[in-house]
Amino acid sequence: MKSNETEELLTAMHRIKRFMQDFHSNQNDCLPQFAFYLLMQIKEQAVLVTLDQQTRRLTRISDLCQSAEVSKPAISRALRDLEEKGYIERINSKRDRRNVYVYLTELGENVLHRQKEVMDRRTNLFIEKLGETDRSHFTRILNRIPDIMQEVMNETMLKGKDKNE
């Protein structure tokens, strides 16, 4: 690949990354991208758990760390912010103090629902504006990117060429 093509590709990727953050949360009441992702994960991973004779839909913090591929301290900071805003609550298991659960409060459910509606509306409009042919190509390429990146990482790590050649 020519130098100017490489530069153009990297510039386009950077523009997309920067714009995705704005696309996701450029309204006053929108959550930061990671907070939105965590609320979605809490909702999606929740299972019925009975603690203190109450049954709730709960998610273990350790499961969030694993699915988000983020360290426990990073998750804890983000959850603390969500808790301070009243979007989630934590519950410690009395049987095993290492198990800490979180659940969405009514406010958290409402905020998540509102933001998901905004995201769905924007995404649908984006897809519509792409058109059928470009959407098909775009989706195909996006699905290939992680595989190609993994392949490149494996090849360069095997050859030891990942160090400033």
Backbone hydrogen bonds in HBPLUS format (Angstrom, degrees):
<---DONOR---> <-ACCEPTOR-->    atom                        ^
c    i                          cat <-CA-CA->   ^        H-A-AA   ^      H-
h    n   atom  resd res      DA  || num        DHA   H-A  angle D-A-AA Bond
n    s   type  num  typ     dist DA aas  dist angle  dist       angle   num
A0005-GLU N   A0002-LYS O   3.09 MM   3  5.24 122.8  2.43  99.7 114.3     1
A0006-THR N   A0002-LYS O   2.97 MM   4  6.28 157.0  2.03 155.9 162.8     2
A0007-GLU N   A0003-SER O   2.93 MM   4  6.18 162.7  1.96 151.0 155.9     3
A0008-GLU N   A0004-ASN O   2.95 MM   4  6.03 153.9  2.02 137.4 144.7     4
A0009-LEU N   A0005-GLU O   2.91 MM   4  6.10 158.8  1.95 147.8 153.3     5
A0010-LEU N   A0006-THR O   2.93 MM   4  6.16 169.4  1.94 156.2 158.8     6
A0011-THR N   A0007-GLU O   2.91 MM   4  6.03 156.5  1.97 146.8 153.7     7
A0012-ALA N   A0008-GLU O   2.94 MM   4  6.12 159.4  1.98 146.0 151.6     8
A0013-MET N   A0009-LEU O   2.92 MM   4  6.20 160.3  1.96 152.9 158.2     9
A0014-HIS N   A0010-LEU O   2.95 MM   4  6.12 155.6  2.01 145.2 151.9    10
A0015-ARG N   A0011-THR O   2.90 MM   4  6.15 160.4  1.93 151.9 157.2    11
A0016-ILE N   A0012-ALA O   2.96 MM   4  6.20 158.2  2.01 149.7 155.4    12
A0017-LYS N   A0013-MET O   2.96 MM   4  6.18 163.9  1.99 148.4 152.9    13
A0018-ARG N   A0014-HIS O   2.92 MM   4  6.13 170.0  1.93 156.1 158.6    14
A0019-PHE N   A0015-ARG O   2.84 MM   4  5.92 160.3  1.88 147.6 154.0    15
A0020-MET N   A0016-ILE O   2.81 MM   4  5.89 151.6  1.89 151.1 158.3    16
A0022-ASP N   A0019-PHE O   3.02 MM   3  5.08 113.0  2.48  97.2 113.1    17
A0023-PHE N   A0019-PHE O   2.68 MM   4  5.88 163.0  1.71 160.1 166.2    18
A0024-HIS N   A0020-MET O   2.94 MM   4  5.93 145.8  2.06 138.3 146.2    19
A0025-SER N   A0021-GLN O   3.13 MM   4  6.31 148.9  2.23 140.0 147.5    20
A0030-CYS N   A0027-GLN O   3.26 MM   3  5.37 168.5  2.27 110.5 113.3    21
A0036-PHE N   A0032-PRO O   2.99 MM   4  6.27 161.9  2.02 161.4 167.0    22
A0037-TYR N   A0033-GLN O   2.94 MM   4  6.20 159.9  1.98 148.9 154.8    23
A0038-LEU N   A0034-PHE O   2.87 MM   4  6.13 158.1  1.91 148.5 154.1    24
A0039-LEU N   A0035-ALA O   2.97 MM   4  6.25 164.4  1.99 153.1 156.6    25
A0040-MET N   A0036-PHE O   2.96 MM   4  6.21 157.2  2.01 150.0 156.7    26
A0041-GLN N   A0037-TYR O   2.89 MM   4  6.17 156.0  1.95 149.9 156.8    27
A0042-ILE N   A0038-LEU O   2.81 MM   4  6.05 159.7  1.85 156.2 161.7    28
A0043-LYS N   A0039-LEU O   3.04 MM   4  6.22 159.6  2.09 145.5 150.6    29
A0044-GLU N   A0040-MET O   2.86 MM   4  6.06 164.6  1.88 152.0 156.8    30
A0045-GLN N   A0041-GLN O   2.83 MM   4  5.75 158.6  1.87 151.1 155.8    31
A0047-VAL N   A0058-LEU O   2.82 MM  11  5.44 156.7  1.88 148.1 147.4    32
A0058-LEU N   A0047-VAL O   2.85 MM  11  5.44 156.2  1.91 154.7 146.7    33
A0049-VAL N   A0056-ARG O   2.83 MM   7  5.58 160.4  1.87 161.8 167.3    34
A0056-ARG N   A0049-VAL O   2.95 MM   7  5.58 160.6  1.99 154.5 155.4    35
A0051-LEU N   A0054-GLN O   2.88 MM   3  5.40 151.4  1.96 159.3 155.7    36
A0054-GLN N   A0051-LEU O   2.91 MM   3  5.40 154.6  1.97 117.0 125.0    37
A0059-THR N   A0102-VAL O   2.94 MM  43  5.35 150.9  2.03 149.7 159.0    38
A0102-VAL N   A0059-THR O   2.79 MM  43  5.35 148.8  1.88 145.4 155.4    39
A0063-ASP N   A0060-ARG O   3.09 MM   3  5.29 127.6  2.37  99.7 112.8    40
A0064-LEU N   A0060-ARG O   3.22 MM   4  6.66 147.4  2.33 143.8 152.9    41
A0061-ILE N   A0100-VAL O   2.96 MM  39  5.95 165.7  1.98 165.7 164.7    42
A0064-LEU N   A0061-ILE O   3.02 MM   3  5.02 118.1  2.42  95.5 111.1    43
A0065-CYS N   A0061-ILE O   3.00 MM   4  6.37 157.6  2.05 155.7 161.3    44
A0066-GLN N   A0062-SER O   3.15 MM   4  6.35 158.2  2.19 141.6 147.1    45
A0067-SER N   A0063-ASP O   2.94 MM   4  6.16 168.3  1.95 152.7 155.5    46
A0068-ALA N   A0064-LEU O   2.87 MM   4  5.86 159.0  1.92 151.7 157.6    47
A0069-GLU N   A0065-CYS O   2.88 MM   4  5.64 119.0  2.26 133.7 147.7    48
A0070-VAL N   A0065-CYS O   3.19 MM   5  5.23 152.7  2.27 138.8 146.3    49
A0069-GLU N   A0066-GLN O   3.30 MM   3  5.03 140.9  2.47  91.1 102.1    50
A0075-ILE N   A0071-SER O   3.06 MM   4  6.37 161.4  2.09 153.9 159.2    51
A0076-SER N   A0072-LYS O   2.81 MM   4  5.97 161.7  1.84 154.0 159.8    52
A0077-ARG N   A0073-PRO O   3.01 MM   4  6.22 156.3  2.06 146.0 150.9    53
A0078-ALA N   A0074-ALA O   3.13 MM   4  6.37 167.7  2.15 148.0 151.3    54
A0079-LEU N   A0075-ILE O   2.79 MM   4  5.98 161.5  1.82 156.8 162.7    55
A0080-ARG N   A0076-SER O   2.86 MM   4  5.98 150.2  1.95 143.9 152.1    56
A0081-ASP N   A0077-ARG O   3.11 MM   4  6.44 156.2  2.17 149.4 154.5    57
A0082-LEU N   A0078-ALA O   3.07 MM   4  6.39 158.3  2.11 146.7 152.6    58
A0083-GLU N   A0079-LEU O   2.76 MM   4  5.93 150.2  1.84 148.3 157.3    59
A0084-GLU N   A0080-ARG O   2.86 MM   4  6.08 156.9  1.92 149.7 155.4    60
A0085-LYS N   A0081-ASP O   3.15 MM   4  6.39 141.6  2.30 140.8 150.3    61
A0087-TYR N   A0082-LEU O   2.92 MM   5  5.34 152.9  2.00 166.7 159.2    62
A0086-GLY N   A0083-GLU O   2.94 MM   3  4.98 150.2  2.03 101.0 110.6    63
A0105-THR N   A0087-TYR O   2.95 MM  18  5.40 170.5  1.96 127.7 130.6    64
A0089-GLU N   A0103-TYR O   3.00 MM  14  5.64 144.9  2.13 150.9 161.5    65
A0103-TYR N   A0089-GLU O   3.01 MM  14  5.64 144.5  2.14 151.9 162.3    66
A0091-ILE N   A0101-TYR O   2.81 MM  10  5.10 152.4  1.89 142.4 145.5    67
A0101-TYR N   A0091-ILE O   2.77 MM  10  5.10 176.7  1.77 160.4 160.5    68
A0093-SER N   A0099-ASN O   3.01 MM   6  5.57 162.9  2.04 172.9 168.8    69
A0099-ASN N   A0096-ASP O   2.87 MM   3  5.73 157.9  1.92 128.1 133.7    70
A0109-GLU N   A0105-THR O   2.86 MM   4  6.16 157.4  1.91 152.9 158.8    71
A0110-ASN N   A0106-GLU O   2.95 MM   4  6.22 157.8  2.00 148.1 154.0    72
A0111-VAL N   A0107-LEU O   2.88 MM   4  6.14 165.2  1.91 157.4 160.9    73
A0112-LEU N   A0108-GLY O   2.92 MM   4  5.98 165.2  1.94 149.0 153.8    74
A0113-HIS N   A0109-GLU O   2.89 MM   4  6.02 158.9  1.93 145.8 152.2    75
A0114-ARG N   A0110-ASN O   2.93 MM   4  6.14 166.7  1.95 153.3 156.3    76
A0115-GLN N   A0111-VAL O   2.94 MM   4  6.12 169.0  1.96 153.7 157.0    77
A0116-LYS N   A0112-LEU O   2.83 MM   4  5.91 155.0  1.89 148.9 156.6    78
A0117-GLU N   A0113-HIS O   2.98 MM   4  6.21 151.2  2.07 146.4 153.8    79
A0118-VAL N   A0114-ARG O   3.12 MM   4  6.47 156.4  2.17 148.0 153.8    80
A0119-MET N   A0115-GLN O   2.91 MM   4  6.17 165.6  1.93 152.3 156.1    81
A0120-ASP N   A0116-LYS O   2.81 MM   4  5.96 161.5  1.85 150.0 155.4    82
A0121-ARG N   A0117-GLU O   2.95 MM   4  6.09 161.1  1.99 147.6 152.7    83
A0122-ARG N   A0118-VAL O   2.92 MM   4  6.16 166.0  1.94 154.9 158.5    84
A0123-THR N   A0119-MET O   2.80 MM   4  5.90 163.5  1.83 152.0 157.3    85
A0124-ASN N   A0120-ASP O   2.87 MM   4  5.96 163.1  1.90 148.6 153.4    86
A0125-LEU N   A0121-ARG O   3.04 MM   4  6.20 155.6  2.10 144.3 151.1    87
A0126-PHE N   A0122-ARG O   2.87 MM   4  6.07 157.3  1.92 148.7 155.4    88
A0127-ILE N   A0123-THR O   2.88 MM   4  6.11 164.0  1.90 153.9 157.6    89
A0128-GLU N   A0124-ASN O   2.92 MM   4  6.08 156.6  1.98 143.8 150.7    90
A0129-LYS N   A0125-LEU O   2.90 MM   4  6.13 156.9  1.96 149.3 155.1    91
A0130-LEU N   A0126-PHE O   2.99 MM   4  6.26 140.5  2.15 145.6 156.4    92
A0135-ARG N   A0131-GLY O   2.91 MM   4  5.87 155.9  1.97 151.0 159.0    93
A0136-SER N   A0132-GLU O   3.03 MM   4  6.15 156.8  2.08 145.3 150.9    94
A0137-HIS N   A0133-THR O   3.05 MM   4  6.36 164.4  2.07 154.7 158.4    95
A0138-PHE N   A0134-ASP O   2.75 MM   4  5.82 166.0  1.77 154.6 159.4    96
A0139-THR N   A0135-ARG O   2.92 MM   4  6.00 164.5  1.95 148.7 152.7    97
A0140-ARG N   A0136-SER O   3.03 MM   4  6.18 162.2  2.06 145.8 151.1    98
A0141-ILE N   A0137-HIS O   2.91 MM   4  6.12 164.8  1.94 154.9 158.7    99
A0142-LEU N   A0138-PHE O   2.86 MM   4  6.04 165.9  1.88 152.1 156.6   100
A0143-ASN N   A0139-THR O   2.98 MM   4  6.12 153.8  2.05 147.6 154.1   101
A0144-ARG N   A0140-ARG O   3.16 MM   4  6.41 132.9  2.39 136.9 149.1   102
A0144-ARG N   A0141-ILE O   2.99 MM   3  5.05 130.4  2.24  98.4 112.5   103
A0145-ILE N   A0141-ILE O   3.03 MM   4  6.25 145.9  2.15 155.3 164.3   104
A0148-ILE N   A0144-ARG O   2.99 MM   4  6.19 165.7  2.01 163.5 168.2   105
A0149-MET N   A0145-ILE O   2.86 MM   4  5.99 166.1  1.87 161.3 165.3   106
A0150-GLN N   A0146-PRO O   2.95 MM   4  6.08 157.7  2.00 144.8 150.7   107
A0151-GLU N   A0147-ASP O   2.96 MM   4  6.16 156.7  2.01 146.2 152.9   108
A0152-VAL N   A0148-ILE O   2.90 MM   4  6.18 160.9  1.94 154.0 158.4   109
A0153-MET N   A0149-MET O   2.89 MM   4  6.12 162.8  1.92 150.1 155.1   110
A0154-ASN N   A0150-GLN O   2.89 MM   4  6.10 164.9  1.91 151.7 155.7   111
A0155-GLU N   A0151-GLU O   2.89 MM   4  6.12 163.2  1.92 151.8 156.6   112
A0156-THR N   A0152-VAL O   2.88 MM   4  6.03 170.2  1.89 157.3 159.8   113
A0157-MET N   A0153-MET O   2.90 MM   4  5.92 152.8  1.98 148.1 156.0   114
A0158-LEU N   A0154-ASN O   2.97 MM   4  5.99 153.8  2.04 144.6 151.6   115
A0159-LYS N   A0155-GLU O   3.10 MM   4  6.24 153.3  2.18 143.6 150.4   116
A0160-GLY N   A0156-THR O   2.98 MM   4  5.84 112.5  2.46 128.2 143.2   117
A0161-LYS N   A0156-THR O   2.91 MM   5  5.04 139.1  2.08 148.0 154.5   118
